[in-house]
Amino acid sequence: MTELSPTGRSTVHRGKKRAGTDRTDLHSILDEGVICHLGMQVDGSPRVLPTAFARLGETLYLHGSTGARSLREGIEEAEVCASVTLLDGIVYSRSAFHHSANYRSAVIHGRPREVSAPEEKWQALRAVTEHLAPGSWEHARQPDRRELAATAVLALSLDEASVKIRTGGPGDDEEDIAAGDAWAGVLPLHSSWGEPEPSPDLADGFPVPEHVRARQ
Amino acid sequence: MTELSPTGRSTVHRGKKRAGTDRTDLHSILDEGVICHLGMQVDGSPRVLPTAFARLGETLYLHGSTGARSLREGIEEAEVCASVTLLDGIVYSRSAFHHSANYRSAVIHGRPREVSAPEEKWQALRAVTEHLAPGSWEHARQPDRRELAATAVLALSLDEASVKIRTGGPGDDEEDIAAGDAWAGVLPLHSSWGEPEPSPDLADGFPVPEHVRARQ
């Protein structure tokens, strides 16, 4: 399955030339994004909150405390929307009107279910931990019974998803190109990991492990 | 006015110690974030889309094409939620359970109004352009009448806003600290602008202007 299967609400209406149809694009955006923005309807108004997540196959796992209002209410099989955006650069054009951004965006619609089966919950928590901090699941202490009970995990199917990607330079009008008055191009935006900062309560000389030191 | 004025939905329920109450925090998050995630209810389900924006005083201006479904429907004085998240680093703790992220998050609730007054629309478009590409408004060609008509701008008051900020190291359990088995600390995440990439249709030797070259 490499084709996205858009429904009405997951069909890209604007900028169809930017709509992706390949499931590998969807997966790579979800795997590269560190957090998602989760939208839900609460008491009659939309709420959008940054949320930790991970993808396993065709399922997005969303993480939260069982006490969190967003998760409690999201658990009730209500419609949600998860959005992951990677901003790749700013597009400078000869006109203010054609300024734009290069980005890769994934939007998923659906009704999440709460993950209660112990094995699936364990694998989902492992995936969310590894998504946030690759290598940590094996290095750190894994959850005990109390911690498992205090963690809620939602599963959202990737069945109804859309991808939008913009790449390349500006789309200037011919007259503006001919005028030659202004610079045009792309200023790329990069993300990078900095120097690890050991916790003050860590023993002196505790080495920074490879999975932290070498994170790309 | 430096205090946020939380209502029920803009009060931070989880992690109150992370709730910001200072309006300068709100402003700095909005000014540093490049895009927001705009949530709205469409045909009975939430939709969250990455959106260009800018702050002027206590108003958030949201940008879109007049043909965009999200803007058309958002224009109807419906409730929306705009979320801006700056991810500052990953918090590695001794237990998988206490892994976390350092971030600054602003969430704004309200009913946006469409900006129709010419002077306000002009200033809003200027602000959105300058937010995306500082220096571009004066350098590039400014919008003509047709372009102005083809652009929709929404104004969202910052009256109902919440800020959540997490900084610092992990909050590990005493037993895990005593065990001394795992590394703990923060891996910072940085954003940086890369080398400007001139458009292929730019005249040879056209200099990269200072506002692009020196962007921080």
HADDOCK unambig.tbl for C-alpha pairs under 7 A between the chains (distance, minus, plus):
assign (segid A and resid 14 and name CA) (segid B and resid 68 and name CA) 6.01 0.50 0.50
assign (segid A and resid 39 and name CA) (segid B and resid 39 and name CA) 6.13 0.50 0.50
assign (segid A and resid 39 and name CA) (segid B and resid 46 and name CA) 5.96 0.50 0.50
assign (segid A and resid 39 and name CA) (segid B and resid 47 and name CA) 6.68 0.50 0.50
assign (segid A and resid 39 and name CA) (segid B and resid 48 and name CA) 6.01 0.50 0.50
assign (segid A and resid 40 and name CA) (segid B and resid 46 and name CA) 5.61 0.50 0.50
assign (segid A and resid 41 and name CA) (segid B and resid 46 and name CA) 6.36 0.50 0.50
assign (segid A and resid 45 and name CA) (segid B and resid 79 and name CA) 5.61 0.50 0.50
assign (segid A and resid 45 and name CA) (segid B and resid 80 and name CA) 6.85 0.50 0.50
assign (segid A and resid 46 and name CA) (segid B and resid 39 and name CA) 5.97 0.50 0.50
assign (segid A and resid 46 and name CA) (segid B and resid 40 and name CA) 5.63 0.50 0.50
assign (segid A and resid 46 and name CA) (segid B and resid 41 and name CA) 6.37 0.50 0.50
assign (segid A and resid 46 and name CA) (segid B and resid 46 and name CA) 6.74 0.50 0.50
assign (segid A and resid 46 and name CA) (segid B and resid 79 and name CA) 6.73 0.50 0.50
assign (segid A and resid 46 and name CA) (segid B and resid 80 and name CA) 5.74 0.50 0.50
assign (segid A and resid 46 and name CA) (segid B and resid 81 and name CA) 5.70 0.50 0.50
assign (segid A and resid 47 and name CA) (segid B and resid 39 and name CA) 6.70 0.50 0.50
assign (segid A and resid 47 and name CA) (segid B and resid 81 and name CA) 5.60 0.50 0.50
assign (segid A and resid 48 and name CA) (segid B and resid 39 and name CA) 6.01 0.50 0.50
assign (segid A and resid 48 and name CA) (segid B and resid 81 and name CA) 6.19 0.50 0.50
assign (segid A and resid 48 and name CA) (segid B and resid 83 and name CA) 6.05 0.50 0.50
assign (segid A and resid 49 and name CA) (segid B and resid 83 and name CA) 6.87 0.50 0.50
assign (segid A and resid 50 and name CA) (segid B and resid 85 and name CA) 6.95 0.50 0.50
assign (segid A and resid 68 and name CA) (segid B and resid 14 and name CA) 6.01 0.50 0.50
assign (segid A and resid 79 and name CA) (segid B and resid 45 and name CA) 5.62 0.50 0.50
assign (segid A and resid 79 and name CA) (segid B and resid 46 and name CA) 6.72 0.50 0.50
assign (segid A and resid 80 and name CA) (segid B and resid 45 and name CA) 6.85 0.50 0.50
assign (segid A and resid 80 and name CA) (segid B and resid 46 and name CA) 5.73 0.50 0.50
assign (segid A and resid 81 and name CA) (segid B and resid 46 and name CA) 5.69 0.50 0.50
assign (segid A and resid 81 and name CA) (segid B and resid 47 and name CA) 5.58 0.50 0.50
assign (segid A and resid 81 and name CA) (segid B and resid 48 and name CA) 6.19 0.50 0.50
assign (segid A and resid 83 and name CA) (segid B and resid 48 and name CA) 6.07 0.50 0.50
assign (segid A and resid 83 and name CA) (segid B and resid 49 and name CA) 6.88 0.50 0.50
assign (segid A and resid 85 and name CA) (segid B and resid 50 and name CA) 6.95 0.50 0.50
assign (segid A and resid 94 and name CA) (segid B and resid 140 and name CA) 5.08 0.50 0.50
assign (segid A and resid 94 and name CA) (segid B and resid 141 and name CA) 6.17 0.50 0.50
assign (segid A and resid 95 and name CA) (segid B and resid 140 and name CA) 4.88 0.50 0.50
assign (segid A and resid 95 and name CA) (segid B and resid 141 and name CA) 4.34 0.50 0.50
assign (segid A and resid 95 and name CA) (segid B and resid 142 and name CA) 6.09 0.50 0.50
assign (segid A and resid 96 and name CA) (segid B and resid 129 and name CA) 6.58 0.50 0.50
assign (segid A and resid 96 and name CA) (segid B and resid 136 and name CA) 6.85 0.50 0.50
assign (segid A and resid 96 and name CA) (segid B and resid 137 and name CA) 6.20 0.50 0.50
assign (segid A and resid 96 and name CA) (segid B and resid 140 and name CA) 5.72 0.50 0.50
assign (segid A and resid 96 and name CA) (segid B and resid 141 and name CA) 5.93 0.50 0.50
assign (segid A and resid 96 and name CA) (segid B and resid 142 and name CA) 5.46 0.50 0.50
assign (segid A and resid 96 and name CA) (segid B and resid 143 and name CA) 6.33 0.50 0.50
assign (segid A and resid 97 and name CA) (segid B and resid 143 and name CA) 5.90 0.50 0.50
assign (segid A and resid 97 and name CA) (segid B and resid 147 and name CA) 6.67 0.50 0.50
assign (segid A and resid 129 and name CA) (segid B and resid 96 and name CA) 6.57 0.50 0.50
assign (segid A and resid 136 and name CA) (segid B and resid 96 and name CA) 6.85 0.50 0.50
assign (segid A and resid 137 and name CA) (segid B and resid 96 and name CA) 6.19 0.50 0.50
assign (segid A and resid 139 and name CA) (segid B and resid 182 and name CA) 6.36 0.50 0.50
assign (segid A and resid 140 and name CA) (segid B and resid 94 and name CA) 5.06 0.50 0.50
assign (segid A and resid 140 and name CA) (segid B and resid 95 and name CA) 4.88 0.50 0.50
assign (segid A and resid 140 and name CA) (segid B and resid 96 and name CA) 5.71 0.50 0.50
assign (segid A and resid 140 and name CA) (segid B and resid 182 and name CA) 5.66 0.50 0.50
assign (segid A and resid 141 and name CA) (segid B and resid 94 and name CA) 6.17 0.50 0.50
assign (segid A and resid 141 and name CA) (segid B and resid 95 and name CA) 4.36 0.50 0.50
assign (segid A and resid 141 and name CA) (segid B and resid 96 and name CA) 5.93 0.50 0.50
assign (segid A and resid 142 and name CA) (segid B and resid 95 and name CA) 6.10 0.50 0.50
assign (segid A and resid 142 and name CA) (segid B and resid 96 and name CA) 5.44 0.50 0.50
assign (segid A and resid 143 and name CA) (segid B and resid 96 and name CA) 6.32 0.50 0.50
assign (segid A and resid 143 and name CA) (segid B and resid 97 and name CA) 5.90 0.50 0.50
assign (segid A and resid 147 and name CA) (segid B and resid 97 and name CA) 6.65 0.50 0.50
assign (segid A and resid 169 and name CA) (segid B and resid 199 and name CA) 5.72 0.50 0.50
assign (segid A and resid 182 and name CA) (segid B and resid 139 and name CA) 6.38 0.50 0.50
assign (segid A and resid 182 and name CA) (segid B and resid 140 and name CA) 5.67 0.50 0.50
assign (segid A and resid 183 and name CA) (segid B and resid 208 and name CA) 6.59 0.50 0.50
assign (segid A and resid 184 and name CA) (segid B and resid 198 and name CA) 6.02 0.50 0.50
assign (segid A and resid 184 and name CA) (segid B and resid 199 and name CA) 5.46 0.50 0.50
assign (segid A and resid 184 and name CA) (segid B and resid 202 and name CA) 6.77 0.50 0.50
assign (segid A and resid 185 and name CA) (segid B and resid 196 and name CA) 6.98 0.50 0.50
assign (segid A and resid 185 and name CA) (segid B and resid 197 and name CA) 5.40 0.50 0.50
assign (segid A and resid 185 and name CA) (segid B and resid 198 and name CA) 4.21 0.50 0.50
assign (segid A and resid 185 and name CA) (segid B and resid 199 and name CA) 4.28 0.50 0.50
assign (segid A and resid 186 and name CA) (segid B and resid 196 and name CA) 5.87 0.50 0.50
assign (segid A and resid 186 and name CA) (segid B and resid 197 and name CA) 5.06 0.50 0.50
assign (segid A and resid 186 and name CA) (segid B and resid 198 and name CA) 6.49 0.50 0.50
assign (segid A and resid 187 and name CA) (segid B and resid 193 and name CA) 6.58 0.50 0.50
assign (segid A and resid 187 and name CA) (segid B and resid 194 and name CA) 6.33 0.50 0.50
assign (segid A and resid 187 and name CA) (segid B and resid 195 and name CA) 6.55 0.50 0.50
assign (segid A and resid 187 and name CA) (segid B and resid 196 and name CA) 4.63 0.50 0.50
assign (segid A and resid 187 and name CA) (segid B and resid 197 and name CA) 6.25 0.50 0.50
assign (segid A and resid 188 and name CA) (segid B and resid 193 and name CA) 5.71 0.50 0.50
assign (segid A and resid 188 and name CA) (segid B and resid 194 and name CA) 5.00 0.50 0.50
assign (segid A and resid 188 and name CA) (segid B and resid 195 and name CA) 6.81 0.50 0.50
assign (segid A and resid 188 and name CA) (segid B and resid 196 and name CA) 6.80 0.50 0.50
assign (segid A and resid 189 and name CA) (segid B and resid 191 and name CA) 6.88 0.50 0.50
assign (segid A and resid 189 and name CA) (segid B and resid 192 and name CA) 5.81 0.50 0.50
assign (segid A and resid 189 and name CA) (segid B and resid 193 and name CA) 4.65 0.50 0.50
assign (segid A and resid 189 and name CA) (segid B and resid 194 and name CA) 5.92 0.50 0.50
assign (segid A and resid 190 and name CA) (segid B and resid 191 and name CA) 5.56 0.50 0.50
assign (segid A and resid 190 and name CA) (segid B and resid 192 and name CA) 5.21 0.50 0.50
assign (segid A and resid 190 and name CA) (segid B and resid 193 and name CA) 6.06 0.50 0.50
assign (segid A and resid 190 and name CA) (segid B and resid 194 and name CA) 6.56 0.50 0.50
assign (segid A and resid 191 and name CA) (segid B and resid 189 and name CA) 6.88 0.50 0.50
assign (segid A and resid 191 and name CA) (segid B and resid 190 and name CA) 5.57 0.50 0.50
assign (segid A and resid 191 and name CA) (segid B and resid 191 and name CA) 4.53 0.50 0.50
assign (segid A and resid 191 and name CA) (segid B and resid 192 and name CA) 6.44 0.50 0.50
assign (segid A and resid 192 and name CA) (segid B and resid 189 and name CA) 5.81 0.50 0.50
assign (segid A and resid 192 and name CA) (segid B and resid 190 and name CA) 5.22 0.50 0.50
assign (segid A and resid 192 and name CA) (segid B and resid 191 and name CA) 6.43 0.50 0.50
assign (segid A and resid 193 and name CA) (segid B and resid 187 and name CA) 6.58 0.50 0.50
assign (segid A and resid 193 and name CA) (segid B and resid 188 and name CA) 5.70 0.50 0.50
assign (segid A and resid 193 and name CA) (segid B and resid 189 and name CA) 4.64 0.50 0.50
assign (segid A and resid 193 and name CA) (segid B and resid 190 and name CA) 6.05 0.50 0.50
assign (segid A and resid 194 and name CA) (segid B and resid 187 and name CA) 6.32 0.50 0.50
assign (segid A and resid 194 and name CA) (segid B and resid 188 and name CA) 4.99 0.50 0.50
assign (segid A and resid 194 and name CA) (segid B and resid 189 and name CA) 5.93 0.50 0.50
assign (segid A and resid 194 and name CA) (segid B and resid 190 and name CA) 6.56 0.50 0.50
assign (segid A and resid 195 and name CA) (segid B and resid 187 and name CA) 6.55 0.50 0.50
assign (segid A and resid 195 and name CA) (segid B and resid 188 and name CA) 6.80 0.50 0.50
assign (segid A and resid 196 and name CA) (segid B and resid 185 and name CA) 6.97 0.50 0.50
assign (segid A and resid 196 and name CA) (segid B and resid 186 and name CA) 5.85 0.50 0.50
assign (segid A and resid 196 and name CA) (segid B and resid 187 and name CA) 4.62 0.50 0.50
assign (segid A and resid 196 and name CA) (segid B and resid 188 and name CA) 6.80 0.50 0.50
assign (segid A and resid 197 and name CA) (segid B and resid 185 and name CA) 5.40 0.50 0.50
assign (segid A and resid 197 and name CA) (segid B and resid 186 and name CA) 5.05 0.50 0.50
assign (segid A and resid 197 and name CA) (segid B and resid 187 and name CA) 6.25 0.50 0.50
assign (segid A and resid 198 and name CA) (segid B and resid 184 and name CA) 6.03 0.50 0.50
assign (segid A and resid 198 and name CA) (segid B and resid 185 and name CA) 4.21 0.50 0.50
assign (segid A and resid 198 and name CA) (segid B and resid 186 and name CA) 6.48 0.50 0.50
assign (segid A and resid 199 and name CA) (segid B and resid 169 and name CA) 5.70 0.50 0.50
assign (segid A and resid 199 and name CA) (segid B and resid 184 and name CA) 5.46 0.50 0.50
assign (segid A and resid 199 and name CA) (segid B and resid 185 and name CA) 4.27 0.50 0.50
assign (segid A and resid 202 and name CA) (segid B and resid 184 and name CA) 6.76 0.50 0.50
assign (segid A and resid 208 and name CA) (segid B and resid 183 and name CA) 6.62 0.50 0.50
